[in-house]
Amino acid sequence: MWLGLGWMSPSAHKAAVTKAVDAALVPVCAERFIAKPGALEAFTKTQSYNRQGVLNEHLPAVGAASMGWTFKNECIEAIAKLQTAAK
């Protein structure tokens, strides 16, 4: 497949598309999570290494997109930034 100025393997293309979709959906994930009643309070009370569980509990998916490990971590980082900015 041709993309830009050079050739990209199908797996590299898939990775690039996934990265672009994730980048677009991470802010949506964070905003939807914060909008859920009790979610931010649970997030704040939970140790950082357990926050994926809190995310899964309050927001199991963002639209039809599956939330992989990397996406969940990026969403958690975005939630933490929004939480810090709100203080």
Contacts in CASP RR format, 6 or more apart in sequence:
PFRMAT RR
TARGET T0000
AUTHOR 0000-0000-0000
METHOD contacts of the structure
MODEL  1
MWLGLGWMSPSAHKAAVTKAVDAALVPVCAERFIAKPGALEAFTKTQSYN
RQGVLNEHLPAVGAASMGWTFKNECIEAIAKLQTAAK
1 7 0 8 1.000
1 8 0 8 1.000
1 10 0 8 1.000
1 13 0 8 1.000
2 8 0 8 1.000
3 13 0 8 1.000
3 16 0 8 1.000
8 16 0 8 1.000
21 65 0 8 1.000
22 70 0 8 1.000
22 71 0 8 1.000
22 74 0 8 1.000
25 62 0 8 1.000
25 65 0 8 1.000
25 71 0 8 1.000
26 71 0 8 1.000
26 74 0 8 1.000
26 75 0 8 1.000
26 78 0 8 1.000
27 78 0 8 1.000
28 62 0 8 1.000
29 59 0 8 1.000
29 62 0 8 1.000
29 67 0 8 1.000
29 71 0 8 1.000
29 75 0 8 1.000
29 78 0 8 1.000
30 75 0 8 1.000
30 78 0 8 1.000
30 79 0 8 1.000
30 81 0 8 1.000
30 82 0 8 1.000
31 82 0 8 1.000
32 59 0 8 1.000
32 62 0 8 1.000
33 39 0 8 1.000
33 40 0 8 1.000
33 43 0 8 1.000
33 55 0 8 1.000
33 58 0 8 1.000
33 59 0 8 1.000
33 75 0 8 1.000
33 79 0 8 1.000
34 40 0 8 1.000
34 79 0 8 1.000
34 82 0 8 1.000
34 83 0 8 1.000
36 58 0 8 1.000
36 59 0 8 1.000
38 58 0 8 1.000
39 54 0 8 1.000
39 58 0 8 1.000
39 59 0 8 1.000
40 79 0 8 1.000
40 83 0 8 1.000
42 54 0 8 1.000
42 57 0 8 1.000
42 58 0 8 1.000
43 51 0 8 1.000
43 54 0 8 1.000
43 55 0 8 1.000
43 79 0 8 1.000
43 83 0 8 1.000
44 83 0 8 1.000
46 53 0 8 1.000
46 54 0 8 1.000
48 76 0 8 1.000
51 76 0 8 1.000
52 69 0 8 1.000
52 72 0 8 1.000
52 73 0 8 1.000
52 76 0 8 1.000
55 67 0 8 1.000
55 72 0 8 1.000
55 75 0 8 1.000
55 76 0 8 1.000
55 79 0 8 1.000
56 72 0 8 1.000
60 67 0 8 1.000
61 67 0 8 1.000
62 75 0 8 1.000
65 71 0 8 1.000
67 75 0 8 1.000
END
